[in-house]
Amino acid sequence: MRAGDPADPLLLQVLPQAAELVAVPGFVDDAVGDLSARSAHGVLQKYAGRALLIATGSCAVNCRYCFRRHFPYAEETAASNGWREAVAQLRADGSISEVILSGGDPLSLATAKLRELTTQLATIPHLRRLRIHTRLPVVLPERVDDELTAWLRDLPWPIAIVLHANHANELDACVSDACARLVAGGVTLLNQSVLLARVNDNADALADLSERLFACRVLPYYLHQLDQVRGAAHFAVRDEDALALVTRLRQRLPGYLVPRLVREIAGVAHKVPL
């Protein structure tokens, strides 16, 4: 963050603002239908073949646009009771081939706690992939230490780690080093961003982000339209403006550096391309 700059794009992502208190029609507590997708304690199943574990409610930063800003983490974390209910649900459903660790941020848990989970998951024969959604390598790159990379190397499945960076300024040399350590451990790195007014809602910012991500060995994956969660309406960008931005990106970047513009809609069995 640039000291003394109230419009800094990193500051705006985490700075509480009075606009959060303004009630806006259509912006609700559970914007993407998480609670109706609950299949066991801390387990969400929205999409075919995949189950998401709410590993923890903790994060390294509190993003003010977070779609789970009102999620009842105290009652809904898969790590409680030694992961037993979550693992039992996964074992009982043979259609699940991929487990997604989310939160909160799963890498805010101790590596020993994560190993406790994956040791149990490794006994489930129908699991083929593990995906981890995390912001820690971006906001706290020191988290990618020898113990974490050793755990990742020991896992029996292909691993995808989906980072969350919204602006190129988030990606400094320390982040690049953390990404290199993850890639050296055999991890596939993807990134998903949220389109945010005053943060990254211009073609230069998005192009710079894609270029910097690839320099860090991360492939741009999704660009999300803002989930309509209560308190985040001041970040919203109109669909027509979002589509125009993606058109500009296609004109200046190779296709593999243009993230897919999508929206998540509660009850729909896939992300909706725009």
BELMO-V847281 format. One record per backbone hydrogen bond with DSSP energy under -0.5 kcal/mol. NH is the residue of the N-H (numbers start at 1). CO is the residue of the C=O. E is the energy in kcal/mol with one decimal. If there is no record, write none. Layout:
<<NH,CO,E> <NH,CO,E>>
This chain:
<<3,1,-0.6> <5,2,-1.8> <6,4,-0.7> <8,5,-1.7> <12,8,-2.3> <13,9,-0.5> <13,10,-0.5> <14,10,-0.6> <14,11,-1.5> <15,11,-1.5> <16,14,-0.6> <20,17,-1.7> <21,18,-2.0> <22,19,-1.4> <23,21,-0.5> <27,24,-2.0> <28,26,-0.7> <28,228,-2.2> <31,29,-0.8> <33,30,-0.9> <37,33,-0.6> <37,34,-1.4> <38,35,-1.0> <39,43,-2.5> <40,43,-1.1> <43,40,-2.3> <44,52,-2.9> <45,37,-2.7> <50,47,-1.7> <51,98,-2.0> <52,44,-3.1> <53,100,-3.2> <54,42,-3.0> <54,52,-0.6> <55,53,-1.6> <55,102,-1.9> <63,61,-0.8> <64,13,-2.9> <66,63,-1.4> <69,66,-1.4> <71,68,-1.5> <73,71,-2.1> <75,72,-1.4> <76,72,-1.3> <78,54,-3.1> <79,54,-0.6> <80,77,-1.3> <82,79,-0.9> <83,80,-0.9> <84,81,-1.6> <87,83,-2.8> <88,84,-2.3> <89,85,-1.9> <90,86,-2.0> <91,87,-2.6> <92,88,-1.8> <93,89,-0.9> <94,92,-0.8> <96,93,-1.6> <97,49,-2.2> <97,95,-0.6> <98,49,-1.9> <99,129,-1.8> <100,51,-2.7> <101,99,-0.5> <101,131,-3.1> <102,53,-2.6> <102,100,-0.6> <105,58,-3.2> <106,133,-0.7> <108,105,-2.1> <109,106,-1.7> <113,110,-0.6> <114,110,-1.9> <115,111,-2.7> <116,112,-1.9> <117,113,-1.5> <118,114,-2.5> <119,115,-2.3> <120,116,-1.0> <120,117,-0.6> <121,117,-2.4> <122,118,-2.0> <123,120,-1.4> <124,121,-2.2> <125,123,-0.7> <127,124,-1.3> <128,97,-3.4> <129,97,-1.9> <130,158,-1.8> <131,99,-2.8> <132,160,-2.4> <133,101,-2.8> <134,132,-0.6> <134,162,-2.3> <138,135,-1.2> <139,135,-2.5> <140,136,-3.0> <143,140,-2.6> <144,141,-1.8> <145,143,-2.0> <149,145,-2.3> <150,146,-2.2> <151,147,-2.0> <152,148,-2.3> <153,149,-2.3> <154,150,-1.6> <155,151,-0.7> <155,152,-1.0> <158,128,-0.8> <160,130,-2.2> <161,188,-2.9> <162,132,-2.9> <162,160,-0.5> <163,161,-0.7> <163,190,-3.3> <170,167,-2.0> <171,168,-1.9> <172,170,-0.9> <176,172,-2.3> <177,173,-2.3> <178,174,-2.1> <179,175,-2.5> <180,176,-2.2> <181,177,-2.0> <182,178,-1.9> <183,179,-2.7> <184,180,-2.4> <185,181,-1.0> <186,183,-2.1> <187,182,-1.9> <188,159,-2.5> <189,187,-0.5> <190,161,-2.4> <190,188,-0.5> <191,219,-1.8> <192,163,-2.2> <193,222,-2.6> <195,224,-2.9> <196,194,-0.6> <197,235,-2.3> <199,196,-1.8> <200,196,-2.1> <201,196,-0.7> <202,200,-1.2> <206,202,-2.0> <207,203,-2.6> <208,204,-2.7> <209,205,-2.0> <210,206,-2.3> <211,207,-2.5> <212,208,-2.5> <213,209,-2.8> <214,210,-2.2> <215,211,-1.8> <216,212,-1.2> <216,213,-0.7> <217,214,-1.9> <218,213,-2.5> <219,189,-2.0> <220,218,-0.5> <221,191,-2.6> <222,191,-1.1> <223,260,-2.9> <224,193,-3.2> <225,262,-3.0> <229,227,-2.4> <230,28,-2.3> <232,229,-1.9> <235,232,-2.1> <236,233,-1.8> <242,238,-2.3> <243,239,-2.8> <244,240,-1.7> <245,241,-1.9> <246,242,-2.0> <247,243,-2.0> <248,244,-1.9> <249,245,-2.1> <250,246,-2.4> <251,247,-1.3> <252,248,-0.8> <252,249,-1.0> <253,249,-2.0> <257,254,-2.1> <258,255,-1.6> <259,257,-0.7> <260,221,-2.3> <262,223,-2.1> <262,260,-0.6> <263,272,-1.9> <265,263,-0.5> <266,31,-0.5> <268,265,-2.1> <272,263,-3.0> <273,271,-0.7> <274,261,-2.4>>
